């Protein structure tokens, strides 16, 4: 598992340190305190310098396509990566993994030494602009990989990615608050069933929907989809049973697909009624232990924190509250006893 984390100059973070992490980590804080940015930083760190990871985090925020000039793309999509929109800064994401050791990632804006010129240069083209097109440089180092680099640059026609061939330090999977992919859910269930562990998802869903008798992954709808038997004359698609059932399924499937890795769940309580949150945390804890997966989850919900404390108890998780004061960032980590006191006195810890 990741044991420590240090982030500098990434999005809202000027300098943030978290010196203690657990198997299950619940991240709280006000709007724009950096909860999603923290998940993104861990995701980037797991990529070992792979510039594609930076493209993926755009999709997590709902930006699934890019267009415009090279300059527009850099201003719109690259600049927000850097704190205070200052692209002269160096983004630093450092962590310590209990089995891999120190992990270091930096992201910088760099001017390449090589120049790509079109074979037919239009009259009036400023060659100086072409020869100084900047790029994002991703530099990563660890005991496992040594020092490696990845790059992202824009041309008039495309975004070019140079991806290093390196073993990632740990697997990661990001669950966005904006939904997911039903086809991918069914494929992951198929993998779980081949491992003879499909009962883990069934038992997790039964804790919320006792009528559920079985689940199937098939293509009756034309695309792979998860179906469930709740005692009706026919199977019904999982999404028909409610957003909460789909959310729980995605949590369990993400954990099962990321053994010995990290699952990053944004706004984990989305679609879930507060009355079932304790059951959900027990499901997450059971799956995380089964697959040796570390969990980072964000929340806005007091009930979500309360449910985690009730379900997991002392030493079952850590609550990290992100706080921003002007240009300063800090993380307050709550022990179990402190969470108990805060909950009893209705203190603000979200």
C-alpha positions, 0 to 999 in steps of 0.5 A: 500500500501507499504509506505516505504522499507529498504533492506540490504545485498540482491544481489547488495544492501548493504543498500538501503532505499526508504522512500516514495512510491506511488500507481504507482512506476517506477524504473529506473537505469543502468544495475546491479543497482538492479532494478529486485532485488528490485522487488524480495525483495518486492516479498520475503517480501510478502511471510511471510517467505515462502521459496518457494518464493526464488525458484520462483525468480530463475524462474523469472531469467530464472532458472526453474530447479536445479540439482547437489550436495547439495554443488553445489546448495548452491553455485550456487543458495543460495550464489547470494542471499547475497550481495558480495556473503557473506553467513555470512551476514544477508539479511534484507528486511523491509517495512511499509504497510499502513494497516498491519504496519511494516513488517520484513524479514531476511534470514540467513544461519543456521546449523540445530539442527536436523540431517537426516541420511539415513537408509543405510549409505554407507561405508566411509560416513562422518557423520559429513558432514551429521549432519551439512548440512546448511539451509536457514532460513526465519524469518518473523514478522508482527502484522498480523502473529507474528513471523514465520519461514520457511526453505530451505535445500538440501539433496542428493535427493531433495530441502526440503521446510518448509513452515509456515502456515500464512496469507500473509501480502499482495498479490503479482504477479511478471511479468517477462520480459521473457514472461508468461503462455498463459494458465494462461492468459486465466484462469485469463480472465475467472475469470475476466469474472465471476466477470462481469468485462471482459470489462476492459480487452477488453477496455484496448486492444481496446486502442491499437487495435481499430479493436478488437470487443471482446475477448474470453477464450476458449480451441479451440486449446486444451489448454485454450487460449485468442482469439480475434475478429478483424473483420476477418472470424474467431477469432485469438489467442491473441499472433498472434496480437503481443507481445504488446497486450499480454503484456498489457493483462498480465498487466491488468490480473495481476492487476485484480488478485491481488486486494489490493496487489502489481504487480511487472512488470520487464521491463514494456515496453517490446514488446510495441512501444513508441507511445502507451506507454502513452495509456498503462500507462492510462490503468495501472492507471485505472486498479490499481485504479479499484482493489486498486493495487500498481504497481512497474515497472522497465524500461530502456526506456526514452520514458517510463518515458516520457509517464508516465509523460504525461499520469499520471501527477503530483502525478500520480506516483513516479520515483525512480532511483537506483544508485550504487557507489562501495559498496554504494546504494541509491535511488533518488526519483523524484517529478513531477516537477523534472521529467519535468525539466529532460525531457525538458533538456534531462537529464539522469534519466533512 
